[in-house]
Amino acid sequence: MIILYLALLLAGIGLFVLSYLAQFRIAALMRSRYPQHWKIIAEPEHGKASAFRTWVRMQHALRSPALAALDDASINGWQRIWRYSPWLGWLCWLAALAMRLLLH
């Protein structure tokens, strides 16, 4: 049982990390395949560009239907990973918590 408990905790961590990495993979694909679209995300209309502003704008793009409109299978796959892996990570952590509460 301890192996399952630890596996659930590690799977949760892995899924959260995967969600984080998916953002960077989508950004890399956007930069290489769609530089004009990436320019809209990376360069704000007003003010100075910064890593934080780019991240915020990327979050908006990830939540919008704009990326799906590109009809790029790789970007859509990474966007699904970005969207669903945190939910699965929380599910793993809650299952591990339930195991701990029910078995101890």
DRENTORKOL-3810 file (N, C-alpha, C; in nm, 4 decimals):
REM DRENTORKOL-3810
@n.u->0.0805; n.v->-0.1202; n.w->0.0000; ca.u->0.0000; ca.v->0.0000; ca.w->0.0000; c.u->0.0848; c.v->0.1266; c.w->0.0000
@n.u->0.1997; n.v->0.1191; n.w->0.0674; ca.u->0.2861; ca.v->0.2368; ca.w->0.0707; c.u->0.3401; c.v->0.2693; c.w->-0.0682
@n.u->0.3606; n.v->0.1647; n.w->-0.1486; ca.u->0.4093; ca.v->0.1864; ca.w->-0.2855; c.u->0.3039; c.v->0.2605; c.w->-0.3667
@n.u->0.1790; n.v->0.2209; n.w->-0.3538; ca.u->0.0705; ca.v->0.2885; ca.w->-0.4244; c.u->0.0573; c.v->0.4328; c.w->-0.3775
@n.u->0.0671; n.v->0.4544; n.w->-0.2484; ca.u->0.0593; ca.v->0.5892; ca.w->-0.1914; c.u->0.1697; c.v->0.6783; c.w->-0.2490
@n.u->0.2922; n.v->0.6293; n.w->-0.2464; ca.u->0.4046; ca.v->0.7068; ca.w->-0.3001; c.u->0.3921; c.v->0.7258; c.w->-0.4506
@n.u->0.3430; n.v->0.6238; n.w->-0.5206; ca.u->0.3235; ca.v->0.6357; ca.w->-0.6652; c.u->0.2208; c.v->0.7442; c.w->-0.6976
@n.u->0.1133; n.v->0.7508; n.w->-0.6194; ca.u->0.0133; ca.v->0.8554; ca.w->-0.6408; c.u->0.0712; c.v->0.9937; c.w->-0.6152
@n.u->0.1500; n.v->1.0074; n.w->-0.5097; ca.u->0.2129; ca.v->1.1375; ca.w->-0.4820; c.u->0.3088; c.v->1.1775; c.w->-0.5936
@n.u->0.3915; n.v->1.0844; n.w->-0.6373; ca.u->0.4867; ca.v->1.1142; ca.w->-0.7452; c.u->0.4165; c.v->1.1406; c.w->-0.8780
@n.u->0.3091; n.v->1.0655; n.w->-0.9048; ca.u->0.2327; ca.v->1.0898; ca.w->-1.0274; c.u->0.1720; c.v->1.2300; c.w->-1.0244
@n.u->0.1218; n.v->1.2718; n.w->-0.9093; ca.u->0.0669; ca.v->1.4069; ca.w->-0.8966; c.u->0.1718; c.v->1.5129; c.w->-0.9244
@n.u->0.2888; n.v->1.4957; n.w->-0.8671; ca.u->0.3978; ca.v->1.5912; ca.w->-0.8917; c.u->0.4350; c.v->1.5914; c.w->-1.0393
@n.u->0.4461; n.v->1.4725; n.w->-1.0968; ca.u->0.4810; ca.v->1.4622; ca.w->-1.2389; c.u->0.3792; c.v->1.5300; c.w->-1.3288
@n.u->0.2523; n.v->1.5152; n.w->-1.2961; ca.u->0.1486; ca.v->1.5784; ca.w->-1.3769; c.u->0.1506; c.v->1.7303; c.w->-1.3642
@n.u->0.1785; n.v->1.7815; n.w->-1.2459; ca.u->0.1907; ca.v->1.9267; ca.w->-1.2300; c.u->0.3113; c.v->1.9809; c.w->-1.3077
@n.u->0.4214; n.v->1.9102; n.w->-1.3018; ca.u->0.5403; ca.v->1.9518; ca.w->-1.3770; c.u->0.5129; c.v->1.9454; c.w->-1.5270
@n.u->0.4433; n.v->1.8413; n.w->-1.5708; ca.u->0.4092; ca.v->1.8282; ca.w->-1.7126; c.u->0.3230; c.v->1.9441; c.w->-1.7600
@n.u->0.2300; n.v->1.9868; n.w->-1.6776; ca.u->0.1475; ca.v->2.1017; ca.w->-1.7123; c.u->0.2325; c.v->2.2278; c.w->-1.7281
@n.u->0.3280; n.v->2.2443; n.w->-1.6388; ca.u->0.4176; ca.v->2.3594; ca.w->-1.6451; c.u->0.5041; c.v->2.3543; c.w->-1.7712
@n.u->0.5567; n.v->2.2372; n.w->-1.8028; ca.u->0.6416; ca.v->2.2225; ca.w->-1.9211; c.u->0.5634; c.v->2.2364; c.w->-2.0509
@n.u->0.4361; n.v->2.2006; n.w->-2.0489; ca.u->0.3531; ca.v->2.2117; ca.w->-2.1689; c.u->0.3441; c.v->2.3565; c.w->-2.2169
@n.u->0.3406; n.v->2.4501; n.w->-2.1239; ca.u->0.3368; ca.v->2.5917; ca.w->-2.1621; c.u->0.4599; c.v->2.6302; c.w->-2.2424
@n.u->0.5757; n.v->2.5826; n.w->-2.1980; ca.u->0.6994; ca.v->2.6160; ca.w->-2.2680; c.u->0.7071; c.v->2.5476; c.w->-2.4039
@n.u->0.6544; n.v->2.4271; n.w->-2.4132; ca.u->0.6536; ca.v->2.3566; ca.w->-2.5411; c.u->0.5614; c.v->2.4269; c.w->-2.6401
@n.u->0.4451; n.v->2.4716; n.w->-2.5939; ca.u->0.3533; ca.v->2.5453; ca.w->-2.6810; c.u->0.4183; c.v->2.6750; c.w->-2.7271
@n.u->0.4846; n.v->2.7446; n.w->-2.6355; ca.u->0.5522; ca.v->2.8692; ca.w->-2.6732; c.u->0.6606; c.v->2.8429; c.w->-2.7771
@n.u->0.7368; n.v->2.7358; n.w->-2.7610; ca.u->0.8416; ca.v->2.7033; ca.w->-2.8584; c.u->0.7812; c.v->2.6701; c.w->-2.9949
@n.u->0.6725; n.v->2.5950; n.w->-2.9960; ca.u->0.6065; ca.v->2.5639; ca.w->-3.1230; c.u->0.5501; c.v->2.6895; c.w->-3.1882
@n.u->0.4938; n.v->2.7770; n.w->-3.1081; ca.u->0.4404; ca.v->2.9025; ca.w->-3.1623; c.u->0.5511; c.v->2.9881; c.w->-3.2222
@n.u->0.6642; n.v->2.9979; n.w->-3.1508; ca.u->0.7762; ca.v->3.0786; ca.w->-3.2015; c.u->0.8282; c.v->3.0252; c.w->-3.3341
@n.u->0.8366; n.v->2.8926; n.w->-3.3479; ca.u->0.8952; ca.v->2.8370; ca.w->-3.4698; c.u->0.7953; c.v->2.8262; c.w->-3.5849
@n.u->0.6705; n.v->2.7902; n.w->-3.5569; ca.u->0.5736; ca.v->2.7667; ca.w->-3.6647; c.u->0.4864; c.v->2.8871; c.w->-3.6979
@n.u->0.4590; n.v->2.9687; n.w->-3.5984; ca.u->0.3681; ca.v->3.0826; ca.w->-3.6166; c.u->0.4289; c.v->3.2082; c.w->-3.5551
@n.u->0.5371; n.v->3.2586; n.w->-3.6130; ca.u->0.6048; ca.v->3.3744; ca.w->-3.5508; c.u->0.5177; c.v->3.5001; c.w->-3.5441
@n.u->0.4292; n.v->3.5211; n.w->-3.6402; ca.u->0.3431; ca.v->3.6401; ca.w->-3.6358; c.u->0.2424; c.v->3.6292; c.w->-3.5210
@n.u->0.1900; n.v->3.5100; n.w->-3.4981; ca.u->0.0969; ca.v->3.4909; ca.w->-3.3880; c.u->0.1697; c.v->3.5022; c.w->-3.2532
@n.u->0.2921; n.v->3.4495; n.w->-3.2491; ca.u->0.3699; ca.v->3.4587; ca.w->-3.1255; c.u->0.4018; c.v->3.6037; c.w->-3.0935
@n.u->0.4254; n.v->3.6817; n.w->-3.1969; ca.u->0.4569; ca.v->3.8236; ca.w->-3.1772; c.u->0.3414; c.v->3.8942; c.w->-3.1056
@n.u->0.2187; n.v->3.8551; n.w->-3.1343; ca.u->0.1022; ca.v->3.9142; ca.w->-3.0677; c.u->0.1052; c.v->3.8822; c.w->-2.9185
@n.u->0.1483; n.v->3.7613; n.w->-2.8837; ca.u->0.1542; ca.v->3.7218; ca.w->-2.7430; c.u->0.2723; c.v->3.7868; c.w->-2.6727
@n.u->0.3874; n.v->3.7880; n.w->-2.7389; ca.u->0.5117; ca.v->3.8290; ca.w->-2.6734; c.u->0.5309; c.v->3.9800; c.w->-2.6653
@n.u->0.4717; n.v->4.0547; n.w->-2.7567; ca.u->0.4940; ca.v->4.1993; ca.w->-2.7590; c.u->0.3647; c.v->4.2723; c.w->-2.7223
@n.u->0.3614; n.v->4.3352; n.w->-2.6059; ca.u->0.2401; ca.v->4.4078; ca.w->-2.5649; c.u->0.2202; c.v->4.5346; c.w->-2.6480
@n.u->0.0945; n.v->4.5777; n.w->-2.6545; ca.u->0.0631; ca.v->4.6998; ca.w->-2.7292; c.u->0.1245; c.v->4.8229; c.w->-2.6633
@n.u->0.1187; n.v->4.8253; n.w->-2.5306; ca.u->0.1689; ca.v->4.9403; ca.w->-2.4549; c.u->0.2654; c.v->4.8913; c.w->-2.3491
@n.u->0.3603; n.v->4.9714; n.w->-2.3195; ca.u->0.4532; ca.v->4.9386; ca.w->-2.2125; c.u->0.5670; c.v->4.8483; c.w->-2.2585
@n.u->0.6486; n.v->4.8154; n.w->-2.1636; ca.u->0.7679; ca.v->4.7371; ca.w->-2.1892; c.u->0.7378; c.v->4.5877; c.w->-2.1767
@n.u->0.7941; n.v->4.5088; n.w->-2.2656; ca.u->0.7767; ca.v->4.3639; ca.w->-2.2587; c.u->0.8577; c.v->4.3085; c.w->-2.1414
@n.u->0.7989; n.v->4.2118; n.w->-2.0734; ca.u->0.8685; ca.v->4.1451; ca.w->-1.9639; c.u->0.8267; c.v->3.9984; c.w->-1.9636
@n.u->0.9030; n.v->3.9176; n.w->-1.8932; ca.u->0.8717; ca.v->3.7746; ca.w->-1.8860; c.u->0.7354; c.v->3.7527; c.w->-1.8209
@n.u->0.7054; n.v->3.8300; n.w->-1.7174; ca.u->0.5767; ca.v->3.8148; ca.w->-1.6496; c.u->0.4606; c.v->3.8509; c.w->-1.7414
@n.u->0.4729; n.v->3.9610; n.w->-1.8136; ca.u->0.3657; ca.v->4.0022; ca.w->-1.9053; c.u->0.3466; c.v->3.8998; c.w->-2.0165
@n.u->0.4564; n.v->3.8446; n.w->-2.0655; ca.u->0.4460; ca.v->3.7407; ca.w->-2.1685; c.u->0.3762; c.v->3.6177; c.w->-2.1113
@n.u->0.4104; n.v->3.5797; n.w->-1.9883; ca.u->0.3465; ca.v->3.4645; ca.w->-1.9251; c.u->0.1965; c.v->3.4869; c.w->-1.9090
@n.u->0.1573; n.v->3.6066; n.w->-1.8647; ca.u->0.0158; ca.v->3.6376; ca.w->-1.8465; c.u->-0.0569; c.v->3.6322; c.w->-1.9809
@n.u->0.0039; n.v->3.6901; n.w->-2.0825; ca.u->-0.0587; ca.v->3.6883; ca.w->-2.2149; c.u->-0.0668; c.v->3.5454; c.w->-2.2693
@n.u->0.0328; n.v->3.4639; n.w->-2.2379; ca.u->0.0298; ca.v->3.3238; ca.w->-2.2802; c.u->-0.0833; c.v->3.2497; c.w->-2.2105
@n.u->-0.1077; n.v->3.2802; n.w->-2.0822; ca.u->-0.2180; ca.v->3.2181; ca.w->-2.0098; c.u->-0.3517; c.v->3.2519; c.w->-2.0757
@n.u->-0.3664; n.v->3.3765; n.w->-2.1171; ca.u->-0.4890; ca.v->3.4165; ca.w->-2.1864; c.u->-0.5034; c.v->3.3410; c.w->-2.3183
@n.u->-0.3937; n.v->3.3276; n.w->-2.3920; ca.u->-0.3981; ca.v->3.2561; ca.w->-2.5196; c.u->-0.4302; c.v->3.1084; c.w->-2.4986
@n.u->-0.3751; n.v->3.0490; n.w->-2.3929; ca.u->-0.4020; ca.v->2.9077; ca.w->-2.3663; c.u->-0.5482; c.v->2.8835; c.w->-2.3312
@n.u->-0.6121; n.v->2.9791; n.w->-2.2690; ca.u->-0.7522; ca.v->2.9634; ca.w->-2.2296; c.u->-0.8493; c.v->3.0007; c.w->-2.3413
@n.u->-0.8016; n.v->3.0690; n.w->-2.4426; ca.u->-0.8892; ca.v->3.1143; ca.w->-2.5498; c.u->-0.8985; c.v->3.0090; c.w->-2.6606
@n.u->-0.9970; n.v->3.0211; n.w->-2.7475; ca.u->-1.0070; ca.v->2.9282; ca.w->-2.8605; c.u->-0.9112; c.v->2.9631; c.w->-2.9754
@n.u->-0.8276; n.v->3.0633; n.w->-2.9576; ca.u->-0.7388; ca.v->3.1078; ca.w->-3.0649; c.u->-0.6380; c.v->3.0005; c.w->-3.1053
@n.u->-0.5827; n.v->2.9278; n.w->-3.0093; ca.u->-0.4839; ca.v->2.8256; ca.w->-3.0444; c.u->-0.5482; c.v->2.7103; c.w->-3.1204
@n.u->-0.6695; n.v->2.6740; n.w->-3.0855; ca.u->-0.7388; ca.v->2.5675; ca.w->-3.1577; c.u->-0.7670; c.v->2.6095; c.w->-3.3019
@n.u->-0.7849; n.v->2.7389; n.w->-3.3243; ca.u->-0.8109; ca.v->2.7889; ca.w->-3.4592; c.u->-0.6912; c.v->2.7705; c.w->-3.5515
@n.u->-0.5714; n.v->2.7550; n.w->-3.4949; ca.u->-0.4536; ca.v->2.7307; ca.w->-3.5776; c.u->-0.4576; c.v->2.5925; c.w->-3.6418
@n.u->-0.5353; n.v->2.5014; n.w->-3.5840; ca.u->-0.5524; ca.v->2.3656; ca.w->-3.6347; c.u->-0.4184; c.v->2.2932; c.w->-3.6463
@n.u->-0.3371; n.v->2.3073; n.w->-3.5427; ca.u->-0.2071; ca.v->2.2403; ca.w->-3.5353; c.u->-0.2198; c.v->2.1280; c.w->-3.4317
@n.u->-0.2024; n.v->2.0035; n.w->-3.4769; ca.u->-0.2226; ca.v->1.8888; ca.w->-3.3891; c.u->-0.1264; c.v->1.8898; c.w->-3.2704
@n.u->-0.0015; n.v->1.9293; n.w->-3.2910; ca.u->0.0962; ca.v->1.9318; ca.w->-3.1815; c.u->0.0581; c.v->2.0339; c.w->-3.0753
@n.u->0.0231; n.v->2.1527; n.w->-3.1190; ca.u->-0.0151; ca.v->2.2579; ca.w->-3.0241; c.u->-0.1434; c.v->2.2183; c.w->-2.9510
@n.u->-0.2395; n.v->2.1620; n.w->-3.0226; ca.u->-0.3639; ca.v->2.1197; ca.w->-2.9581; c.u->-0.3390; c.v->2.0092; c.w->-2.8560
@n.u->-0.2481; n.v->1.9171; n.w->-2.8877; ca.u->-0.2155; ca.v->1.8105; ca.w->-2.7928; c.u->-0.1500; c.v->1.8645; c.w->-2.6675
@n.u->-0.0548; n.v->1.9554; n.w->-2.6835; ca.u->0.0102; ca.v->2.0154; ca.w->-2.5668; c.u->-0.0864; c.v->2.1016; c.w->-2.4878
@n.u->-0.1811; n.v->2.1636; n.w->-2.5579; ca.u->-0.2804; ca.v->2.2439; ca.w->-2.4861; c.u->-0.3715; c.v->2.1536; c.w->-2.4029
@n.u->-0.4074; n.v->2.0366; n.w->-2.4557; ca.u->-0.4867; ca.v->1.9416; ca.w->-2.3763; c.u->-0.4078; c.v->1.8947; c.w->-2.2545
@n.u->-0.2782; n.v->1.8681; n.w->-2.2733; ca.u->-0.1941; ca.v->1.8292; ca.w->-2.1592; c.u->-0.1918; c.v->1.9413; c.w->-2.0562
@n.u->-0.1748; n.v->2.0656; n.w->-2.1010; ca.u->-0.1729; ca.v->2.1808; ca.w->-2.0104; c.u->-0.3049; c.v->2.1915; c.w->-1.9343
@n.u->-0.4148; n.v->2.1633; n.w->-2.0029; ca.u->-0.5458; ca.v->2.1804; ca.w->-1.9422; c.u->-0.5816; c.v->2.0692; c.w->-1.8440
@n.u->-0.5526; n.v->1.9446; n.w->-1.8774; ca.u->-0.6029; ca.v->1.8325; ca.w->-1.7977; c.u->-0.5037; c.v->1.7747; c.w->-1.6979
@n.u->-0.3743; n.v->1.7952; n.w->-1.7167; ca.u->-0.2798; ca.v->1.7346; ca.w->-1.6236; c.u->-0.2890; c.v->1.7899; c.w->-1.4813
@n.u->-0.3180; n.v->1.9179; n.w->-1.4580; ca.u->-0.3357; ca.v->1.9610; ca.w->-1.3178; c.u->-0.4554; c.v->1.8937; c.w->-1.2512
@n.u->-0.5631; n.v->1.8748; n.w->-1.3265; ca.u->-0.6798; ca.v->1.8061; ca.w->-1.2700; c.u->-0.6449; c.v->1.6631; c.w->-1.2322
@n.u->-0.5714; n.v->1.5947; n.w->-1.3187; ca.u->-0.5304; ca.v->1.4580; ca.w->-1.2872; c.u->-0.4310; c.v->1.4559; c.w->-1.1715
@n.u->-0.3440; n.v->1.5583; n.w->-1.1646; ca.u->-0.2508; ca.v->1.5694; ca.w->-1.0524; c.u->-0.3238; c.v->1.5837; c.w->-0.9201
@n.u->-0.4262; n.v->1.6706; n.w->-0.9179; ca.u->-0.5052; ca.v->1.6863; ca.w->-0.7956; c.u->-0.5786; c.v->1.5571; c.w->-0.7622
@n.u->-0.6268; n.v->1.4873; n.w->-0.8633; ca.u->-0.6953; ca.v->1.3608; ca.w->-0.8392; c.u->-0.6009; c.v->1.2597; c.w->-0.7746
@n.u->-0.4768; n.v->1.2537; n.w->-0.8229; ca.u->-0.3779; ca.v->1.1629; ca.w->-0.7625; c.u->-0.3504; c.v->1.2019; c.w->-0.6176
@n.u->-0.3332; n.v->1.3310; n.w->-0.5911; ca.u->-0.3052; ca.v->1.3751; ca.w->-0.4548; c.u->-0.4237; c.v->1.3497; c.w->-0.3620
@n.u->-0.5449; n.v->1.3719; n.w->-0.4100; ca.u->-0.6624; ca.v->1.3460; ca.w->-0.3272; c.u->-0.6798; c.v->1.1968; c.w->-0.3022
@n.u->-0.6469; n.v->1.1141; n.w->-0.4006; ca.u->-0.6531; ca.v->0.9694; ca.w->-0.3795; c.u->-0.5495; c.v->0.9266; c.w->-0.2753
@n.u->-0.4301; n.v->0.9850; n.w->-0.2808; ca.u->-0.3278; ca.v->0.9538; ca.w->-0.1802; c.u->-0.3730; c.v->1.0003; c.w->-0.0418
@n.u->-0.4350; n.v->1.1169; n.w->-0.0341; ca.u->-0.4869; ca.v->1.1662; ca.w->0.0936; c.u->-0.5971; c.v->1.0747; c.w->0.1466
@n.u->-0.6855; n.v->1.0302; n.w->0.0582; ca.u->-0.7914; ca.v->0.9388; ca.w->0.1001; c.u->-0.7331; c.v->0.8076; c.w->0.1519
@n.u->-0.6297; n.v->0.7582; n.w->0.0841; ca.u->-0.5644; ca.v->0.6368; ca.w->0.1325; c.u->-0.5079; c.v->0.6573; c.w->0.2714
@n.u->-0.4452; n.v->0.7694; n.w->0.2910; ca.u->-0.3835; ca.v->0.7973; ca.w->0.4208; c.u->-0.4890; c.v->0.8076; c.w->0.5318
@n.u->-0.5973; n.v->0.8730; n.w->0.5022; ca.u->-0.7039; ca.v->0.8901; ca.w->0.6017; c.u->-0.7767; c.v->0.7596; c.w->0.6301
@n.u->-0.8000; n.v->0.6804; n.w->0.5269; ca.u->-0.8779; ca.v->0.5586; ca.w->0.5450; c.u->-0.7964; c.v->0.4427; c.w->0.6026
@n.u->-0.6665; n.v->0.4417; n.w->0.5767; ca.u->-0.5860; ca.v->0.3292; ca.w->0.6192; c.u->-0.5088; c.v->0.3538; c.w->0.7490
@n.u->-0.5075; n.v->0.4778; n.w->0.7968; ca.u->-0.4339; ca.v->0.5030; ca.w->0.9220; c.u->-0.5260; c.v->0.5512; c.w->1.0292
END
